[in-house]
Amino acid sequence: MSEDLVSVRYIVDDVQKAVDFYTTHLGFVLRSSAVPAFADVTRGGLRLLLSGPKSSAGRPMPDGVTPGPGGWNRIHLIVDDLAAEVDKLRSAGLHFRNDIITGPGGKQILLQDPSGNVVELFQPAAR
């Protein structure tokens, strides 16, 4: 295990679809696979753990609640040209939760993975 990696876990509905999404569209590389339960992918210093319903992370909690995808926590990926990236991803049939918004730090949009987990694509403001 590399200490240079930051690990984030996403609960997903279908591990293989998630692997395909992150490696095909967002530049991640497959690190290991135990499909259909689990896989992990990396991009730079980020390790994304993709845990499906058959993984230990997908098991019900003592109160009976089963972990599921979605929510508002997200990984944050910086891009050089947000509009071009959005056009490319929309052309590939991918889905966004919102349109590009602009704030004091730059522009952002929220992309959904196949399970509904959010990936923030961010273009910093010119300084």
N, C-alpha and C positions, 0 to 999 in steps of 0.2 A: 504494500500500500504506500503510495507516494504521499508524503506530508505536504507536497506542493499543491495538492488538489483540494478544492472545497467541494464537499458533497451535498447535494440537495436531492431529497426524495420526492418523486411525483407518483401518486397512485394513478394508475391507468386502467382502462377497460380491456385493452388488447395490447400486450407488450410488443408484439411484432409490428403492429401498425404504428406504435409510438416510436420504435427504433427506426422504421422507414421514414417517418415524418422528420425526426431530428437529424438523421444522417443525410437525407435527400435534400431537405429544404433549408436547414440552418447550419450546416457545416460541422456537425458533430461526427465523431468517429466511434464505431462500436468498440468497446473495451472488453466486455464479456457478455455471454448470453446463456441463460437457462430458461429460454422460451418454453412454455407459455407463462411461467411464473415471474421471471425477473430478467432484466438486462441492465447494463450500464453503458453510457456513452459519455464521451469527453469532448470538450472544446476548450483549448488552452488550459487554464487551471481549474475549469469547472467540470465536475463529475456529476452527471445526472443519473440518479438511480430510478429506474422505471419498474415499479412494482405492480404486478397484476393481481387479480382476485385470488390466484392460487399461491401467492407469496405469503410469507409470515406477516408482512406489513398490511396485508389485506384481510387478516383475520378479524372477526368481530371483537369489540371491546367487552369487558365484563358486563356493561349495561346493555349489551345487545346491538349497539350502533356499529355498523360496518363502515370502515374508512372508504371514502369515495373520491373521485377526481373533482376538479373544479376549484372553486374558491377564488380568492383575490391575491393570495401570495403568489409571487412569480419570480422567475429568473429575468434578468435584465441584460439584453444583448445590444451592444453599440454597433450602429451601422453608419456608413459614410453618407449614403443618399437614401433617406427614408422613403421618399416618393417612389423612386425606382425599385426599391426592395418590395414595397407594398404592391406595385404593379406586377412584379414578377410572381409574387406569392398568390395574388388574386388570380392571375392567369393560370396558375397551377391548381386552382379550385379550392384554395385554403380560405378559412373563415376568420373574421376579425370580430371582436366584441364592440368596437367603436370605430370612429374615423380618426384620422390624424389630428392631434391637438397640439397646440403650441403654448409653451410656458416660458418662464424666464430662463430656464436651463437648456431649453431645446424643444424638439418635437418628439412625440411618442405615439404609438398605437399598440393595442393589445391584440395579439394573435392567439387563436385557440388551437391547441393540439387536438388530435382525434378524440381524446377523452374529455375535452373541455378545460384542461389546465391552461393557464395563461402564460404567455411569453411576451414580455414587453420589448418592443423594438424601439430603440432610442437614438436620435441623431442630436448630438450636442449643438448648442447655439454657437455660431461663429464668434470668436473673441478677438 
